[in-house]
Amino acid sequence: MMRVHTSLRYPRSLMLVVALLALAYLYTNFATLQESYRSLHIQGSKGEKDSSVNVTDVAIEVADAVHDATSTPHEVANGVPDVTNAVQNVTDPENRNTLLGHTGIVHDMDTVPLDNLDPSFHDIHRVTKQNINYPTDYFVESKDDQECRNLFSQLYLEHLASHHEPYCEGPSRGEFECFRTHRAEPFCVASGVLIDATRQEPHKHTAVHCQMRNFTAEREKATPEMAEAMRNLNPVEGMPIGFFDTGVAAQMQSWNYTANDEVVDMGEGKTCDTTTSDGKVYLLVKRENHDNVWHKMLEVWQAQLSIDAYVMAVNQKTNKPYLTPADVANIQVMFTESDQGDMSPADELWKMVGNGKPIQQRDQPPTCLGTVILPLYSSSSPFWAYTWEEADCHSTFLVEAFLKRVYRFLNIDAQKHKSEKDHISVTNVTIIDRKGRRKLRNQDAMVADLKSRWPTGVNINVVDFATLTFREQILLMRQTSVLVGLTGAGLTNIFWLPEESSLAEIQAPGVLYGGFRNLAKMRSLHYFTAHPEAPPEQDTTGWGWQTGEWVDMRNEVFQALVDAAINGQLAKGDMRGQILPAAPYGDIPLPKPEPSPTPSAAVSPENIERRG
């Protein structure tokens, strides 16, 4: 059955009774309160400051006391005494200048004369911070459609944490439970897992004692309602497989998982199960082994989201979360035996997961592992959802949490550009210098022309990101106003750009790639794009654009694109920013292409698109 995490609620009638008791106490002691207020009110005519107490303060104190009194069952009986203390706090002369932060002079317009206080305390309901009722026009609906909310808001984690099923049945001595996104992308958690690199065929190096449930048979016997609820429950072998053979289904191909005792035999009469394990928590990751910073970062991110959902989920056996914060800090990251062991700059992010010391499975002695998390795979990330189309998703709920973790791990103070903080009118332009495929032909000449056209107020730098550590890349982005680059992994760095920066993306000929445009819009960046020339021999209908060595772009198109991005910074609202005409373009002719019966249409500055 489906696991749903719900919060504890108390009957409205119980809370109403306590609130009425509190109000009755206030009404009964009104005379005392009145005298207390009068004793605190010092007339301004005597030349002393007005120390009267704001009636809103009283109401908030009382409302807080009622709320606290009804927060847990054992406190309900003490509700009225709590209210008594709240009133005493308000009327105590020693507290009058510190109550809720009020010190010094309290203006008459902020106070209510005591004589105007309605004995019925009708105003208490109106002014308490728990019960303010705004006109409906003040409530703004989310800008996002339902799928955007499912992918990028808190709904993503909530669904993941509340939709999980045990997969083992019958005589299983191990455990295997799977969680799924609203798109049925899984991560799973196994308990009592044997790893042993010395085992010989037919035994595999990883095993769990688990007789997997037959969901097909269960659906056939279930009621129509239950069968529909089980529709997205896939057997392990039917789960989706991610890029480069990743994900739970791919990992389980190298596991034994049956209820046969032989699969978890450790020798000397010992078997591996939940009672004989080491009790530790592991994150067993099958990486893509693909040298692409976008893929690598999403790999770490999806692993963290898997852990987050596991912390949020409730274990139905104990009615407690599966993991505590202490457990999370001690998680051991372990890479599967197929891992190539690479640790590129982006792979350093694995050190911010768990105990920060990733290990290789192949290097471990035979061990019965306690809890093993098989995380979401990189290509299950919500940021792959709208790769080839435009999507206006605004929620940064998942993004902001990830950025905080990265900044904290790398000890980066994520402040605005120095030019913004110190009011220095400088626009920093960073151009990504590609060294492999899809290099920008005549780049040096076009950049020189750009610098000559913006001699002051603009710093232009061409940077090979492969020469920087991951931390250095982020620090560079935090000081960048305009990022210029071709569609590719280098644009992953827009995650680190401060809001309202500009992205100038040079897309491939004939290709409309929406991924970075969508991310720029989500992060409140100014987005500009242009397309280069299409070589006659290039296939613009498939993946040919990824394999070419050179990209040919007319200088006037390049200059117009970067001009637009720079002017987007000058026009973003800074009082010191002003748009000025740049110098004319230089004449940098493109190499003449080979004759073609169907030459591609040229791209002009008028084709520049501004989006977001």
Residue pairs with C-beta under 8 A, 6 or more apart in sequence:
1 165
2 162
2 163
2 164
2 165
2 229
3 162
3 163
3 164
3 165
3 313
3 314
3 316
4 162
5 158
5 161
5 162
5 312
5 313
5 314
10 70
10 73
14 70
14 76
15 66
15 70
18 66
18 69
18 70
18 76
18 79
18 80
19 66
21 79
21 80
21 83
22 62
22 65
22 66
22 69
22 79
22 80
22 83
23 121
23 124
25 80
25 83
25 84
25 87
26 33
26 62
26 83
26 87
26 121
26 124
27 119
27 120
27 121
29 87
30 119
33 87
33 91
34 114
34 117
36 91
37 52
37 53
37 91
37 114
38 114
39 93
40 51
40 52
40 53
40 91
40 93
40 96
41 50
41 51
41 52
41 114
42 48
42 49
42 50
42 51
42 52
44 50
49 104
49 105
49 106
50 105
50 106
50 107
50 108
50 111
51 96
51 97
51 106
52 106
52 111
52 113
52 114
53 90
53 91
53 96
53 99
53 106
53 111
54 102
54 106
54 110
54 111
54 112
55 111
55 112
55 117
55 123
55 127
56 112
56 127
57 90
57 99
57 100
57 102
58 87
58 90
58 124
59 123
59 124
59 127
59 128
60 100
60 127
60 128
60 129
61 86
61 87
61 89
61 90
61 99
61 100
62 83
62 86
62 87
62 124
62 128
63 124
63 128
63 129
63 130
63 131
64 86
65 79
65 82
65 83
65 85
65 86
66 79
66 82
66 83
67 130
68 75
68 82
69 75
69 76
69 78
69 79
69 80
69 82
69 83
70 76
70 79
75 82
89 95
89 99
90 99
96 102
97 103
97 104
112 123
117 123
125 131
126 132
142 149
142 153
142 394
142 395
143 392
143 394
144 152
144 153
144 392
144 393
144 394
144 395
147 385
148 391
148 392
148 393
148 394
148 395
149 155
149 395
150 156
150 159
150 182
151 382
151 385
151 393
152 382
152 393
152 395
152 396
152 397
152 398
152 399
152 522
153 395
153 397
153 398
154 397
155 182
156 181
156 182
156 305
156 382
156 397
156 398
157 305
157 308
157 309
157 312
157 398
158 312
159 181
159 182
160 179
160 180
160 181
160 187
160 305
160 306
160 309
161 179
161 308
161 309
161 310
161 312
161 313
162 313
163 179
163 180
163 182
164 177
164 178
164 179
164 180
164 313
165 177
165 178
165 233
166 175
166 176
166 177
166 213
167 176
167 177
167 178
167 188
167 210
167 212
167 213
167 236
168 174
168 175
168 176
168 210
168 211
168 212
168 213
169 211
169 212
169 213
170 211
170 259
171 211
171 259
172 209
172 210
172 211
172 259
173 192
173 209
173 259
173 264
173 271
173 273
173 274
173 275
174 190
174 191
174 192
174 193
174 208
174 209
174 210
174 264
174 272
174 273
174 274
175 189
175 190
175 191
175 192
175 208
175 210
175 274
176 188
176 189
176 190
176 191
176 208
176 210
176 212
176 257
177 188
177 189
177 190
178 186
178 187
178 188
178 189
178 248
179 186
179 187
179 188
179 189
179 306
179 309
179 310
179 313
180 186
180 232
181 376
181 380
183 380
184 232
184 234
184 240
185 240
185 247
185 376
185 377
185 380
186 234
186 239
186 240
186 247
186 248
186 376
187 248
187 306
187 309
187 373
187 374
187 375
187 376
188 236
188 248
188 373
188 374
189 310
189 322
189 371
189 372
189 373
189 374
190 208
190 210
190 371
190 372
190 374
191 208
191 274
191 277
191 370
191 371
191 372
192 208
192 209
192 264
192 272
192 273
192 274
192 275
192 276
192 277
192 368
192 369
192 370
193 206
193 207
193 208
193 272
193 277
193 282
193 368
193 369
193 372
194 206
194 207
194 208
194 263
194 264
194 266
194 272
194 366
194 367
194 368
194 369
195 205
195 206
195 361
195 364
195 366
195 367
195 369
196 205
196 266
196 366
196 367
197 205
197 337
197 361
197 362
197 364
197 366
198 366
199 205
203 256
203 262
203 263
204 254
204 255
204 256
205 254
205 337
205 361
206 254
206 255
206 256
206 361
207 255
207 256
207 257
207 263
207 264
207 272
208 255
208 256
208 257
208 263
208 264
209 258
209 259
209 260
209 261
209 263
209 264
209 271
209 272
209 273
210 257
210 258
210 259
211 258
211 259
212 235
212 236
212 257
214 235
215 230
215 233
215 234
215 235
216 235
218 230
219 226
219 227
219 230
219 231
220 227
222 230
236 248
236 249
236 252
236 257
237 249
237 252
238 249
239 247
239 248
239 249
240 247
240 249
240 380
241 247
241 249
241 250
242 250
242 288
242 377
242 378
242 379
242 380
243 288
243 290
243 295
243 377
243 378
243 379
244 288
244 289
244 290
245 286
246 286
246 287
246 288
246 377
246 378
246 379
247 286
247 376
247 377
247 380
248 374
248 377
250 286
250 377
251 284
251 286
251 336
251 374
252 374
254 336
254 337
254 338
256 263
257 263
261 271
264 271
264 272
264 273
264 368
265 271
266 272
266 366
266 368
270 276
272 368
273 368
276 368
277 368
277 369
277 370
277 371
278 367
278 368
278 369
278 370
279 370
280 330
280 332
280 369
280 370
280 371
281 323
281 327
281 330
281 331
281 332
281 354
281 370
281 371
281 373
282 331
282 332
282 333
282 334
282 369
282 370
282 371
282 372
282 373
283 303
283 306
283 307
283 331
283 332
283 333
283 334
283 353
283 354
283 372
283 373
283 375
284 334
284 336
284 361
284 372
284 373
284 374
285 299
285 303
285 333
285 334
285 335
285 336
285 339
285 375
286 335
286 336
286 338
286 339
286 377
287 299
287 335
287 336
287 339
288 295
288 296
288 299
288 378
289 338
289 339
289 340
289 342
290 296
291 342
291 344
292 489
293 344
293 345
293 346
293 489
293 490
293 492
294 489
294 492
295 378
295 379
295 489
296 344
296 346
296 347
296 349
296 378
297 346
297 349
297 492
297 495
298 378
298 379
298 381
298 383
298 384
299 377
299 378
300 349
300 350
300 352
300 353
301 381
301 402
302 375
302 376
302 377
302 378
302 380
302 381
303 333
303 353
303 375
303 376
304 353
304 402
304 405
305 376
305 398
306 373
306 375
306 376
307 323
307 328
307 331
307 353
307 373
307 375
310 322
310 323
310 373
311 321
311 322
311 323
311 324
311 325
311 328
312 321
313 321
313 322
314 320
314 321
314 322
315 321
315 322
328 354
329 354
329 355
330 354
330 355
331 353
331 354
331 355
331 373
332 354
332 355
332 357
332 359
333 350
333 353
333 354
333 355
333 357
333 358
333 359
334 358
334 359
334 360
334 361
334 364
335 341
335 358
335 359
335 360
335 361
336 361
337 360
337 361
337 362
339 360
339 361
341 360
345 468
345 469
345 470
345 473
346 470
348 469
348 470
349 406
349 409
349 470
350 358
351 357
351 358
351 409
352 405
352 406
352 408
352 409
382 398
383 515
383 519
384 515
385 391
386 393
386 514
386 515
386 518
387 513
387 514
387 515
388 512
388 513
388 514
388 515
389 514
390 514
390 517
390 518
390 611
391 514
391 518
392 518
392 521
393 518
393 521
393 522
394 521
394 522
395 522
396 522
396 523
399 495
399 522
399 523
403 414
403 495
403 496
406 412
406 474
407 413
407 414
407 474
410 470
410 471
410 474
412 471
412 474
412 475
412 478
414 478
414 498
415 421
415 478
416 498
417 428
417 478
417 479
417 480
417 481
417 498
417 501
418 424
418 479
419 425
419 426
419 427
419 428
419 481
420 498
420 574
423 576
425 457
425 574
425 576
425 577
426 457
426 458
426 459
426 481
427 457
427 458
427 459
427 481
427 482
427 566
427 569
427 570
428 458
428 459
428 461
428 479
428 480
428 481
428 482
429 450
429 458
429 459
429 460
429 461
429 480
429 481
429 482
429 484
429 562
429 565
429 566
430 461
430 463
430 476
430 477
430 480
430 482
430 483
430 484
431 443
431 447
431 460
431 461
431 462
431 463
431 484
431 485
432 463
432 465
432 483
432 484
432 485
432 486
432 490
432 491
432 493
433 443
433 462
433 463
433 464
433 465
434 440
434 485
434 486
434 488
434 490
435 464
435 466
437 546
437 547
437 548
437 549
438 486
438 488
438 508
438 545
438 546
438 548
438 549
438 550
438 551
439 549
439 550
439 551
440 446
440 486
440 506
440 532
440 550
440 551
440 553
441 550
441 551
441 552
441 553
441 590
441 591
442 552
442 553
442 555
442 588
442 590
443 462
445 555
445 586
445 588
446 553
446 555
446 558
446 559
446 588
447 460
447 462
449 555
449 559
449 585
449 586
449 588
450 460
450 558
450 559
450 562
451 460
452 583
452 586
453 559
453 582
453 583
453 584
453 585
454 460
454 566
454 582
458 566
463 476
465 473
465 490
465 493
468 476
473 493
473 496
474 493
474 496
477 483
477 493
477 494
477 496
477 497
478 496
478 497
478 498
480 497
480 501
481 501
481 502
481 566
481 569
482 501
482 502
482 503
482 504
482 562
482 565
482 566
482 568
482 569
483 491
483 493
483 494
483 497
483 501
483 502
483 503
483 504
484 504
484 506
484 561
484 562
484 565
485 491
485 504
485 505
485 506
486 505
486 506
486 507
486 508
486 551
487 505
487 506
487 507
487 508
487 511
487 513
487 516
491 503
491 505
491 516
494 503
494 516
494 519
494 520
494 523
494 525
495 519
495 523
497 503
497 523
497 525
499 523
499 524
499 525
500 524
500 525
500 526
500 569
500 572
500 573
501 525
501 526
501 569
502 525
502 526
502 527
502 528
502 565
502 566
502 568
502 569
503 516
503 520
503 525
503 526
503 527
503 528
503 565
504 528
504 529
504 530
504 561
504 562
504 564
504 565
505 516
505 517
505 527
505 528
505 529
506 529
506 530
506 531
506 532
506 551
506 553
506 558
506 561
507 513
507 529
507 530
507 531
508 531
508 532
508 540
508 545
508 546
508 551
509 531
509 532
509 533
509 534
509 535
509 538
509 540
509 545
509 551
509 600
510 531
510 534
510 540
510 541
510 545
510 600
511 531
511 540
511 545
517 527
517 529
517 611
517 612
520 526
520 527
520 612
521 527
521 611
521 612
525 612
526 565
526 568
526 569
526 572
526 610
526 612
527 610
527 611
527 612
528 561
528 564
528 565
528 568
528 608
528 609
528 610
528 611
529 561
529 608
529 609
529 611
530 553
530 557
530 558
530 560
530 561
530 603
530 607
530 608
530 609
531 603
531 607
532 551
532 552
532 553
532 554
532 557
532 603
533 552
533 553
533 554
533 590
533 593
533 600
533 602
533 603
534 540
534 600
535 548
535 552
535 593
536 593
536 594
536 595
536 596
536 598
536 599
536 600
537 594
538 544
538 545
538 548
539 545
540 600
552 590
552 591
552 593
554 590
554 602
554 603
555 585
555 586
555 587
555 588
556 585
556 604
556 605
557 603
557 604
557 605
557 607
557 608
559 582
559 585
560 605
560 608
561 608
563 582
564 608
564 610
567 579
568 610
569 577
570 577
570 578
570 579
570 580
571 577
571 579
593 599
